[in-house]
Structures are given as C-alpha cells and as structure tokens.
Amino acid sequence: MGKVFRVFVLFLLVFCVFPITYAFAAYQQGDMGPEVSEIQSKLNEFGYDAGAVDGNFGSKTTAAVRSFQRDRGIEDDGIVGSQTYRLLMGRDIPVSRDGSTVMTRRVIQTALGYTGVPYRFGGTSPSGFDCSGFVQFVFAQSGVYLPRTADEDFSRGQAVSYSRLQPGDLVFFSTYAPGPSHVGIYLGNGSFISATTSRGVVVDPLGSGYWGARYIGARRVL
C-alpha cells in the first residue's frame, strides 16, 4: 500500500467514520458537578427526595429520578436524558459541540469505578495502582494519553488556579519528595480522587489538613 493511499485512507477514517458531532449530555449515577446540583434541587422542589444538594449523583438521586419518570409515564431508567431533563428543568438539555463535557464525565466515572483498588508501587492496572499509574490508566480509557510520572504530568496541559478548578483537572501535591510527587483527578465540589499509599484509590477533600498543606497546583489536559 503506497504512502499516498495510506494518508487518503486515514483522512477518510477521521472525517467520515469519526465526524465532528454535537453531543447531547445525559446525567446519571456517578456524575458530579453544578449541573447535578440543579437537578437535585429541582427534584426536591417537586417533592422527590434527591437528598442533599451536593452535586453528587448517587443512589438517592437515582431513585428520585426514577420516581419522577414513573409519575410522568416515561422509562424509569434513572438517567436524566433529553426527555427527562425537559420535563424536570423546563428547558432543553445542554449540548456540547466538541464532546469535552462528555469526555470529562467519562473520565470521572471511570476514576470512581476503581475506588478501593489497592496501592501498588509502579502499578498501572486495576490489580494495583500508584498515583500516576492510576491517572494515566483512567485518562487512557478515554483516549487521552499522559506521561508515566507525576512530575511529567505537571508539565502537560494548561496551568489552572485553585479558584478556577474544574472536574477532570489534574491536581498535584508535594509529598515524599519536593515538587510534584503525587497527582490526582479533581472531581468538583472540593474533592479529588487518587491512589494513596495507605488506602488505595480513594476520594479526599482537596483542602483537608494533609492534602491542603501539600497542594502545589493543577493542570488542565481536557
């Protein structure tokens, strides 16, 4: 196969098989963020107990969504898709032109799915992760390939101030060595997930006594 023909085939794959599309959002268990807080607030307003308005789409919010859906005669799958969103919020569901919102949600859902996996020095798989191995693995599931170490990750993407953190940002800490020696994924609402030496993959408050004192910055790679 000639070089010109291979380039032509690649062109067709990129622009025909994987066209740029408008991606409609959907909210479901495991999602986090201000949009989820709005959904929870509206469910509570309508008398469906979604629990605390904390931006965390958990089992209680899912049950509330299902009750809302049943009462309106639509499929009770617990997912706030376009139809459920319109009935609940009184407007159309947001649209993401480049799919970045969808990718961020996918990264966070993937990360949360490995909560509890044990720590393993040098680990890069679900049998055991170290901090950068966990981040690298999670992002790779969404087609984003990051370096292997925290200090290399710290040179990627765009620097983000603490006040402008968004879900999916990488957060860095100086722990056992000076500079960026620990990395995690920001989830929103002041929390992040990472692979810790003592507890494995866990969610922690970013501003807690331990992590808050060691926080050194963040990078946006999505």
C-alpha positions as CSV (number, residue, x, y, z in Angstrom):
1,M,0.0,0.0,0.0
2,G,1.5,3.3,-1.1
3,K,2.1,6.2,1.3
4,V,-0.3,8.5,-0.5
5,F,-3.1,5.8,-0.4
6,R,-2.5,5.3,3.4
7,V,-2.8,9.0,4.0
8,F,-6.0,9.1,2.0
9,V,-7.5,6.2,4.0
10,L,-6.6,7.9,7.3
11,F,-8.3,11.1,6.0
12,L,-11.5,9.1,5.3
13,L,-11.4,7.5,8.8
14,V,-11.0,10.8,10.6
15,F,-13.5,12.8,8.6
16,C,-16.1,10.2,7.6
17,V,-16.1,7.5,10.2
18,F,-15.5,9.9,13.1
19,P,-17.2,13.1,12.1
20,I,-17.5,16.2,14.4
21,T,-20.9,15.9,16.0
22,Y,-23.0,17.7,18.6
23,A,-23.0,15.5,21.7
24,F,-26.1,15.7,23.9
25,A,-25.4,15.4,27.6
26,A,-27.1,13.0,29.9
27,Y,-26.7,12.8,33.7
28,Q,-26.6,9.6,35.6
29,Q,-25.3,7.9,38.8
30,G,-21.7,8.7,39.3
31,D,-21.8,12.2,37.8
32,M,-20.7,15.2,39.8
33,G,-20.9,18.9,39.3
34,P,-23.1,22.0,39.4
35,E,-25.5,20.6,36.8
36,V,-26.2,17.7,39.1
37,S,-26.9,20.2,42.0
38,E,-29.5,21.9,39.8
39,I,-31.2,18.6,39.0
40,Q,-31.2,17.6,42.7
41,S,-32.7,21.0,43.7
42,K,-35.5,20.7,41.1
43,L,-36.3,17.1,42.2
44,N,-36.6,18.2,45.8
45,E,-38.7,21.2,44.8
46,F,-41.1,18.8,43.1
47,G,-41.3,16.6,46.2
48,Y,-38.9,13.8,45.1
49,D,-36.3,13.3,47.8
50,A,-33.0,13.5,46.0
51,G,-31.1,14.0,49.3
52,A,-28.6,16.8,49.9
53,V,-28.0,19.2,47.0
54,D,-24.3,18.3,46.9
55,G,-23.7,17.8,43.2
56,N,-23.1,14.1,43.6
57,F,-25.5,11.9,41.6
58,G,-25.7,9.0,44.0
59,S,-28.3,6.2,44.6
60,K,-30.7,8.5,46.3
61,T,-30.8,10.9,43.4
62,T,-31.2,8.0,41.0
63,A,-34.2,6.7,43.0
64,A,-35.8,10.2,42.9
65,V,-35.3,10.4,39.1
66,R,-36.9,7.0,38.7
67,S,-39.9,8.1,40.8
68,F,-40.2,11.3,38.7
69,Q,-40.0,9.3,35.5
70,R,-42.7,6.8,36.6
71,D,-45.1,9.5,37.6
72,R,-44.7,11.0,34.1
73,G,-45.1,7.8,32.2
74,I,-41.7,7.6,30.7
75,E,-39.0,4.9,31.0
76,D,-37.7,4.8,34.6
77,D,-34.1,4.2,33.9
78,G,-32.8,6.8,36.5
79,I,-30.9,8.6,33.8
80,V,-31.6,12.3,33.1
81,G,-31.6,12.3,29.3
82,S,-33.2,14.8,27.0
83,Q,-36.8,13.9,27.7
84,T,-36.5,13.7,31.5
85,Y,-34.4,16.9,31.6
86,R,-37.0,18.8,29.6
87,L,-39.8,17.7,31.9
88,L,-37.9,18.3,35.1
89,M,-36.0,21.5,34.2
90,G,-38.4,23.1,31.7
91,R,-35.7,23.6,29.1
92,D,-33.7,21.5,26.6
93,I,-30.7,19.6,27.9
94,P,-27.3,21.3,27.2
95,V,-25.4,20.4,24.1
96,S,-21.6,20.1,24.0
97,R,-20.2,20.8,20.5
98,D,-16.9,19.2,20.9
99,G,-17.8,16.5,23.4
100,S,-15.4,17.8,26.0
101,T,-18.1,17.7,28.7
102,V,-18.9,14.2,27.8
103,M,-15.3,13.2,28.0
104,T,-14.8,14.8,31.4
105,R,-17.8,12.9,32.7
106,R,-16.4,9.7,31.3
107,V,-13.0,10.3,32.9
108,I,-14.6,10.9,36.3
109,Q,-16.9,7.9,36.0
110,T,-14.0,5.7,35.1
111,A,-11.9,7.0,38.0
112,L,-14.7,6.5,40.6
113,G,-15.2,2.9,39.3
114,Y,-11.8,2.0,40.6
115,T,-12.4,3.3,44.1
116,G,-10.9,0.8,46.6
117,V,-8.3,-0.7,44.3
118,P,-5.2,-1.2,46.4
119,Y,-2.0,0.8,46.0
120,R,1.0,-0.9,44.3
121,F,4.3,0.8,43.7
122,G,4.7,1.1,39.9
123,G,1.2,-0.2,39.4
124,T,-0.6,0.7,36.2
125,S,-3.6,-1.7,36.2
126,P,-6.7,-2.4,38.2
127,S,-4.8,-5.1,40.1
128,G,-2.9,-2.2,41.8
129,F,-2.1,1.5,41.1
130,D,0.4,4.1,42.1
131,C,-0.8,7.7,41.8
132,S,0.5,8.5,38.3
133,G,-0.3,5.0,37.1
134,F,-3.9,5.5,38.1
135,V,-4.2,8.8,36.4
136,Q,-2.5,7.5,33.3
137,F,-4.8,4.4,33.1
138,V,-8.0,6.4,33.7
139,F,-7.3,9.0,31.0
140,A,-6.2,6.4,28.6
141,Q,-9.7,4.8,28.8
142,S,-11.0,8.0,27.1
143,G,-8.2,8.2,24.6
144,V,-6.1,10.8,26.4
145,Y,-2.5,9.5,26.9
146,L,-0.5,11.1,29.7
147,P,3.1,10.5,30.8
148,R,4.0,7.9,33.4
149,T,5.1,10.1,36.3
150,A,3.6,13.0,38.3
151,D,6.4,15.4,37.6
152,E,6.0,14.8,33.8
153,D,2.2,15.3,34.1
154,F,2.9,18.6,35.8
155,S,4.4,19.9,32.5
156,R,1.4,18.9,30.4
157,G,-1.7,20.9,29.6
158,Q,-2.6,24.4,30.9
159,A,-1.9,25.7,34.4
160,V,-5.1,26.3,36.4
161,S,-5.6,28.4,39.5
162,Y,-7.2,26.9,42.6
163,S,-10.2,29.2,42.2
164,R,-10.8,28.0,38.7
165,L,-10.5,24.3,39.1
166,Q,-13.0,22.2,37.1
167,P,-13.8,18.5,37.2
168,G,-11.2,16.5,35.3
169,D,-8.3,18.8,36.1
170,L,-5.1,17.1,37.4
171,V,-4.2,18.2,40.9
172,F,-0.6,17.9,42.3
173,F,1.0,17.7,45.7
174,S,4.4,17.7,47.2
175,T,4.5,14.6,49.5
176,Y,7.5,12.3,49.9
177,A,9.8,14.4,47.7
178,P,10.0,18.1,46.8
179,G,8.0,19.2,43.7
180,P,5.0,17.3,42.2
181,S,5.3,13.8,43.7
182,H,1.6,13.0,43.9
183,V,-1.2,13.5,41.4
184,G,-4.9,13.0,41.4
185,I,-8.1,13.9,39.5
186,Y,-10.3,16.8,40.6
187,L,-14.0,15.7,40.9
188,G,-15.6,19.1,41.7
189,N,-17.1,20.3,45.0
190,G,-13.7,20.4,46.6
191,S,-12.9,16.8,46.3
192,F,-10.4,14.7,44.3
193,I,-9.6,11.0,43.7
194,S,-6.1,9.5,43.8
195,A,-4.2,6.3,44.5
196,T,-2.8,6.7,48.0
197,T,-0.1,4.5,49.6
198,S,-2.1,3.7,52.7
199,R,-5.7,3.4,51.5
200,G,-5.5,2.7,47.8
201,V,-7.8,4.6,45.4
202,V,-9.9,7.0,47.5
203,V,-11.8,10.3,47.3
204,D,-10.5,13.0,49.6
205,P,-11.2,16.7,50.3
206,L,-8.7,18.8,48.4
207,G,-8.5,21.3,51.3
208,S,-8.0,18.8,54.1
209,G,-5.2,19.3,56.6
210,Y,-2.9,16.8,54.9
211,W,-3.6,17.5,51.3
212,G,-4.3,21.2,51.6
213,A,-0.8,21.7,53.1
214,R,0.8,19.9,50.3
215,Y,-1.1,21.2,47.3
216,I,1.2,22.8,44.7
217,G,-1.0,23.4,41.6
218,A,-3.2,22.0,38.9
219,R,-3.1,21.4,35.1
220,R,-6.0,21.1,32.6
221,V,-5.5,18.4,30.0
222,L,-9.1,18.1,28.7
